[in-house]
Amino acid sequence: MSDYRFSRVFFSRFWFSRWIACAAPSLALIAPAPAPAAASGYVRVSQVGYEAANPPFQAYLMSTAAESGATFSVINSKGATVYASAIGGLLGTWSNKNVTYDVYALSFAVPGGDIYTISVNGPVPATSPQFAVNTPEVLYPGLLLNTLWFYETERDGPNYIPNALRSAAGHLNDEHAAVYDTPPLNTNDLISTTGTPLASTGAVVNGAGGWWDAGDYMKYVETVSYTVALMEIGIRDFPNQMGPAAPLKPPAPPGSISYAGNASGAPASSDFSAEAQFGLQWLTRMWNNSTKTLYYQVDNSQDWQNFPNFESEYDIWTLPQAADDYQGCTIDFSYICYRPEFIAAPAGSKISPNLAGRMAAAFAEYYQLYRTTDPAAANEALLDAENIFALADTSFADPAQGVGDGTCTSGCLLTIIPFDGYPETVWDDDMELGATELYIALQSAGGKLPAGLPVTTPRTYLMDAAQYANNYITRIYDNGHEDTLNLYDVSGLAHFELYRALGLAGNPGGLAVNQATMLTALKNQLAGAIAQSQNDVWGFGVPWQDGDTTSHGAGLSVMASELYFLTGSASYNTYSQRWLGNILGANSWGSSFIVGDGSTFPNCIQHQVANLAGALNGTSGGTPLLWGAASEGPDGAATYGTLSGMILCPANGVDTFAIFNGNDGSYNSSEAAVYKDNVQSYSTTEPAIDLTSTSFLMWSWRMAGAPGALP
């Protein structure tokens, strides 16, 4: 499922007609024929590196000419050739409207503990970027630290972390946010209210804190709850990488960050505890347990049909600290200075099951982590989890109906305003995850549960989880295995969690599923990705043009690691590393899609802080990058458009990756994948908290190899 994330830029399309002079036909007759383009060759590798224990390693040669008879050498850091061979067979072609590239396999094995390059000698010579071969404990810690840096920099509100990109708190007026009903939108997603711009409920709520969603400053329960749930699972399962769960304290900003597969000087672990607590704290502000009221969004991105002078989030380009007194807070900018907060429904009403499930999971996981070290907060979180879960609207109509091109006519899940910004279409997976985490939470208490809980029997939630899993698996519209772990579908994690919870319970009978059912479901999901990878010249598990490439690639790597852990099948381990490599340089464009990870990565991301306060040339030069930010990656199209204050990047506007756009096989414009490193192209360069979430789990799985025991 593609991410229909709305850009903050309102794009204009300019159609240029080509003016042809009357003399042009005669000039064309006498003009010399253009000289043939020189043949070009490129070596694509996983720029982060390769895990030494798992040879042979896979690189790729792409060339505009046949490479018959070509050989390649792998050269170590001392300049010595340590491996040489003929290039492998032709894997296929990658084509665009101007050129077709032949793609060949370069399979090799070299000792770990060094930095290498690959040199191709043949009709079209080519050389790779440098890459490491080492243990996961050396390759990945710096990259996990990069990811932590991203979330720290993405903090909103008074408890920001000063660093070279952040010099002041932002959106302090959110501490007294006025609450509004969800406004009606017209077919162009303009707010169509009359009389008043927004309908106030009269309530005021503290909406400060939380992470910005993406390159803008929107804050959504949809994405924060998903991110917190994944982050807490990472802390619980991989304490040596993401934990341990520690009492809340402000973390120090990273001092030295390694990347490009070189973790020299990087710490052995990155403690995400404070970040997970920071995210959960904001969720507690979005949920009023006393009145059973959910608030689901802070800030507004949509313009008004009948109030054209009012400005919204997507109309400006600033640092976050500028918002609280933007343009003197005159009437036109009132919703910039005083950002609206939106209520999901009246107090005590049913909650959209996607939000209920993932919020319940986040609160229940908090209890799992802190029930002994901070029992008061943990007990409150568990009560919140049970109350939210109980209010889920499980009679919700099949959300696949009425959803086509990202619009929704009826029966839509509540995600954000507008729905087509995040058109989530399944929810049984969210409820499965919520019920599973509630079961694990109650089971971990050993019968010593806090007073006042509506449900105290762990098996109740295990039965619920099993039923929701069965519902998901048997859904006719997706056959239970069409998507991978990402914001829109958490089944790739929920199924794994439920498999482990069933094991904790002794794999009891009498439930809608058992461990064998869940293992088959996970295998079926990944089988779709494996089938896709076998039809892709790069071996990637989803079509490159479908969008959210980075998030899907990391999610696939996580799911393959899960299945390697459950089955011991080495093929899953291979796929996990291959898909990791695909989003880190082993692709047509020869670029990593995570900032700072690799030797070539996005320089011009659509992110206000990165654009206004960071380096725009791929090197720090005294000004850092937004380390660890996972961008959208290749999509079906690039986008363009500017706002006042935006620093154009690249400054010369040159699209160096355009020559690598295309598709596997014969060129088909409707299936072409496009990657453009340009601040204007949100569809390929915008980072987000949900896009980055699968990457911290991916690094942790690769380093740890297996999760710790459930509590």
Secondary structure, DSSP 8 states (H G I E B T S, - for coil): -------SS------------TTHHHHHHHS---------EEEE--TT-EETTS-SEEEEEEESS--TT-EEEEE-TTS-EEEEEE---EEEEEE-SS-EEEEEEEEE---SSEEEEEEEESSS-EE---EEEE-HHHHSHHHHHHHHHHHHHTB-BSS----SS--S-B-GGGGGEEEE----B-TTS-B---SSSS-EEEEEE----SB-SSSS--EEHHHHHHHHHHHHHHHHH-HHHH------------S----TT--TT--S----HHHHHHHHHHHHHHEETTTTEEEEEES----BSS-TT---GGG----GGGGGGGGGG-GGGHHHHS--EEESSSTT--B-HHHHHHHHHHHHHHHHHHTTTSHHHHHHHHHHHHHHHHTB-TT---TTTTBSSS-BSSS----SSSGGGS-----HHHHHHHHHHHHHHHHHTTT---TT-S---HHHHHHHHHHHHHHHHT-TTTTT-S--SBTTB-HHHHHHHHHHHHHHTT--SSSS--HHHHHHHHHHHHHHHHHHHTTSTT--SS-GGGS-HHHHHHHHHHHHHHHHHHH--HHHHHHHHHHHHHTBT-STT--BSBTTSSSS--SS-S-HHHHHHS-SSSS-TTS---TT-BB--SBS-------TT---SSTT---TTGGG-BEESS--GGG-BB----TT-HHHH-B-HHHHHHHHHHHHHHHHSS-----
